[in-house]
Amino acid sequence: REKAVYIPPKADEAKALINEWVQDFNGTDFSNVKTAIESYAKFLLIHPFEDGNGRVSRLLLEKLLNPDNSPYFVHPSLYRMGIDTKQYSQAVMSYQDTSSSVHYLYWQRALTWASELENKAYEVLSGARQSVNHALGLSQLKAIDKAILEHLWEQPLFTLSTLSMAFHGDVFELLASLDKLTRLNILKSYQSKNASKENVFVCEHIFEAFKKLDDAVFANKETPTKV
């Protein structure tokens, strides 16, 4: 069994520590990024739940750093997954040592990386939207066409059955719209290799943009992927 990296406070201490955490940060101006990071780290070290502390703390940090819900927001915790997997735990633990600068140096790198990736995301996704609009040209679109186009930004790869689950509409109306978007080169259709032989639709304009962003997030530090 692996040796524990961090032993959190006892369960019966969690309530008092959370109350203290709320008092410390209640009414705080979180536009100061340093304060947002401090709040995140302190909550994570309290470890109030049996499971899911990391997920809840990352959600907290997202709300503090992205109060306006920007669609291009890149969570700095992705830096841990894609670029620097070794120093995250050390950075969180070092928060307890007020003389250590490791915590802030790590998050400074993570936030800079996230900001640069946000700019790339805006560039790549704007390019994909322009590509889609160019393919559409002056075509007249029905409400169902517009709805499917918006859905593509959430799910650019789908089958008729999965689309039907999302829209609960007339299947014939969906088929007509898919045929129209395919003729406009917004969608491409491929026959799946599974037993159902169901057609798979993909919007390559958006799918390729998402792939570029995935590559950028998980690029190796020594060999960064250019977007």
C-alpha positions as CSV (number, residue, x, y, z in Angstrom):
1,R,0.0,0.0,0.0
2,E,1.3,3.5,-0.9
3,K,2.3,5.8,1.9
4,A,-0.2,8.6,2.4
5,V,1.0,12.0,1.0
6,Y,-1.4,14.0,3.2
7,I,-3.4,13.1,6.3
8,P,-6.4,15.4,6.5
9,P,-7.9,16.7,9.8
10,K,-10.2,14.3,11.7
11,A,-13.8,14.2,10.6
12,D,-15.1,15.8,13.8
13,E,-12.9,18.8,13.2
14,A,-14.1,19.4,9.6
15,K,-17.2,21.5,10.5
16,A,-15.3,23.9,12.7
17,L,-12.6,24.3,10.0
18,I,-15.1,24.9,7.3
19,N,-16.8,27.6,9.4
20,E,-13.4,29.2,9.9
21,W,-12.7,29.0,6.1
22,V,-16.1,30.7,5.4
23,Q,-15.3,33.4,7.9
24,D,-11.9,34.0,6.5
25,F,-13.1,34.4,2.9
26,N,-16.7,35.6,3.2
27,G,-17.0,39.0,1.4
28,T,-13.5,38.7,0.0
29,D,-12.7,40.2,-3.4
30,F,-11.7,37.1,-5.4
31,S,-10.7,39.2,-8.4
32,N,-7.3,38.9,-6.7
33,V,-6.1,35.6,-8.1
34,K,-3.8,35.0,-5.1
35,T,-6.8,35.1,-2.8
36,A,-8.8,32.7,-5.0
37,I,-5.9,30.2,-4.9
38,E,-5.5,30.5,-1.2
39,S,-9.2,29.8,-0.7
40,Y,-9.0,26.7,-3.0
41,A,-5.9,25.4,-1.3
42,K,-7.3,25.8,2.2
43,F,-10.5,24.1,1.3
44,L,-8.6,21.2,-0.3
45,L,-6.4,20.8,2.8
46,I,-9.5,20.7,5.1
47,H,-10.7,17.7,3.0
48,P,-14.2,17.8,4.4
49,F,-15.7,15.0,2.3
50,E,-14.9,11.3,2.3
51,D,-14.6,11.4,-1.5
52,G,-14.7,14.1,-4.2
53,N,-12.7,16.8,-2.4
54,G,-10.5,17.4,-5.5
55,R,-13.5,17.7,-7.8
56,V,-15.3,20.1,-5.5
57,S,-12.3,22.3,-4.9
58,R,-11.6,22.5,-8.6
59,L,-15.2,23.5,-9.2
60,L,-14.8,26.1,-6.5
61,L,-11.7,27.5,-8.1
62,E,-13.4,27.6,-11.5
63,K,-16.3,29.7,-10.0
64,L,-13.8,32.1,-8.4
65,L,-11.6,32.5,-11.5
66,N,-14.4,32.6,-14.0
67,P,-17.4,34.3,-12.4
68,D,-18.8,35.4,-15.8
69,N,-18.8,31.8,-17.2
70,S,-16.6,32.6,-20.2
71,P,-16.9,29.8,-22.8
72,Y,-13.2,30.0,-23.4
73,F,-12.2,29.5,-19.8
74,V,-9.4,27.0,-19.3
75,H,-9.1,25.5,-15.8
76,P,-5.5,25.9,-14.5
77,S,-5.8,22.4,-12.9
78,L,-5.5,21.0,-16.5
79,Y,-1.8,22.2,-16.3
80,R,-1.4,19.4,-13.7
81,M,-2.8,16.8,-16.1
82,G,-1.2,17.9,-19.4
83,I,2.1,19.6,-18.5
84,D,3.4,19.3,-14.9
85,T,2.1,16.2,-13.1
86,K,4.8,16.0,-10.4
87,Q,4.7,19.3,-8.6
88,Y,0.9,19.7,-8.0
89,S,0.9,17.8,-4.7
90,Q,4.0,19.6,-3.5
91,A,2.5,23.0,-4.4
92,V,-0.7,22.2,-2.4
93,M,1.2,20.9,0.6
94,S,3.5,23.9,0.6
95,Y,0.6,26.2,1.3
96,Q,0.9,25.1,4.9
97,D,4.4,26.5,5.0
98,T,4.0,30.3,4.9
99,S,7.7,30.7,4.1
100,S,7.5,28.6,1.0
101,S,7.0,30.2,-2.5
102,V,6.5,26.8,-4.2
103,H,2.7,27.1,-4.0
104,Y,2.5,30.5,-5.7
105,L,5.2,29.8,-8.3
106,Y,3.4,26.6,-9.4
107,W,0.0,28.4,-9.8
108,Q,1.6,31.3,-11.5
109,R,2.9,28.9,-14.2
110,A,-0.4,27.1,-14.3
111,L,-2.4,30.4,-14.7
112,T,-0.1,31.7,-17.4
113,W,-0.4,28.4,-19.3
114,A,-4.2,28.5,-18.9
115,S,-4.3,32.1,-20.2
116,E,-2.3,31.3,-23.2
117,L,-4.5,28.3,-23.9
118,E,-7.6,30.4,-23.6
119,N,-6.2,32.6,-26.4
120,K,-5.6,29.5,-28.5
121,A,-9.1,28.2,-27.8
122,Y,-10.6,31.5,-28.9
123,E,-8.6,31.4,-32.1
124,V,-9.3,27.8,-32.9
125,L,-13.0,27.9,-32.1
126,S,-13.5,31.2,-33.9
127,G,-11.8,29.6,-36.9
128,A,-14.1,26.6,-36.7
129,R,-17.2,28.8,-36.5
130,Q,-16.1,30.8,-39.5
131,S,-15.5,27.6,-41.4
132,V,-19.1,26.4,-40.6
133,N,-20.6,29.8,-41.6
134,H,-18.6,29.7,-44.9
135,A,-20.1,26.3,-45.7
136,L,-23.6,27.5,-44.8
137,G,-23.3,30.5,-47.1
138,L,-26.7,32.1,-47.6
139,S,-28.7,28.9,-47.0
140,Q,-32.1,29.2,-45.5
141,L,-32.2,27.4,-42.2
142,K,-35.2,26.0,-40.3
143,A,-35.4,26.0,-36.5
144,I,-34.4,22.4,-36.4
145,D,-31.3,23.1,-38.5
146,K,-30.2,25.9,-36.2
147,A,-30.8,23.7,-33.2
148,I,-28.6,20.9,-34.6
149,L,-25.9,23.3,-35.5
150,E,-25.7,24.6,-31.9
151,H,-25.8,21.0,-30.6
152,L,-22.7,20.3,-32.7
153,W,-20.6,22.5,-30.4
154,E,-21.4,20.1,-27.6
155,Q,-21.4,16.8,-29.6
156,P,-19.8,17.0,-33.1
157,L,-19.9,13.2,-33.4
158,F,-23.2,11.4,-33.1
159,T,-25.7,8.9,-34.6
160,L,-29.4,9.4,-35.4
161,S,-30.3,7.5,-32.3
162,T,-28.2,9.7,-29.9
163,L,-29.5,12.8,-31.7
164,S,-33.1,11.6,-31.3
165,M,-32.5,11.2,-27.5
166,A,-31.3,14.8,-27.3
167,F,-34.1,16.4,-29.3
168,H,-37.1,14.1,-28.8
169,G,-38.4,15.3,-32.1
170,D,-39.9,13.9,-35.3
171,V,-37.3,11.5,-36.7
172,F,-38.2,12.3,-40.3
173,E,-37.6,16.0,-39.6
174,L,-34.2,15.2,-38.1
175,L,-33.3,13.0,-41.1
176,A,-34.3,15.9,-43.5
177,S,-32.1,18.3,-41.5
178,L,-29.2,15.9,-41.4
179,D,-29.5,15.4,-45.1
180,K,-29.5,19.1,-45.7
181,L,-26.5,19.7,-43.5
182,T,-24.6,16.9,-45.2
183,R,-25.3,18.4,-48.6
184,L,-23.9,21.7,-47.3
185,N,-20.7,19.9,-46.2
186,I,-21.4,20.8,-42.6
187,L,-21.7,17.1,-41.8
188,K,-20.1,13.9,-43.1
189,S,-21.7,10.5,-42.8
190,Y,-19.9,7.2,-42.2
191,Q,-21.3,3.7,-41.7
192,S,-20.3,2.3,-38.3
193,K,-18.6,-1.1,-38.2
194,N,-20.7,-2.5,-35.3
195,A,-23.7,-4.8,-35.7
196,S,-26.2,-2.0,-36.1
197,K,-24.5,-0.6,-39.1
198,E,-25.9,2.8,-38.0
199,N,-24.6,5.9,-39.8
200,V,-22.2,8.1,-37.8
201,F,-22.4,11.8,-38.5
202,V,-19.5,14.1,-37.8
203,C,-18.9,17.8,-38.2
204,E,-15.2,17.8,-39.0
205,H,-15.0,21.6,-38.8
206,I,-15.7,21.4,-35.0
207,F,-14.3,17.9,-34.4
208,E,-10.9,18.9,-35.7
209,A,-10.9,22.1,-33.6
210,F,-11.7,20.1,-30.5
211,K,-8.8,17.7,-31.4
212,K,-6.4,20.6,-31.7
213,L,-7.4,21.8,-28.3
214,D,-7.0,18.3,-26.7
215,D,-3.5,18.1,-28.3
216,A,-2.6,21.5,-26.9
217,V,-3.8,20.6,-23.4
218,F,-1.9,17.3,-23.2
219,A,1.1,18.4,-25.2
220,N,4.5,17.4,-23.7
221,K,6.4,20.3,-22.2
222,E,9.5,19.5,-24.2
223,T,7.6,19.1,-27.5
224,P,4.6,21.4,-27.4
225,T,1.8,21.0,-29.9
226,K,1.3,24.1,-32.1
227,V,-2.3,25.1,-32.7
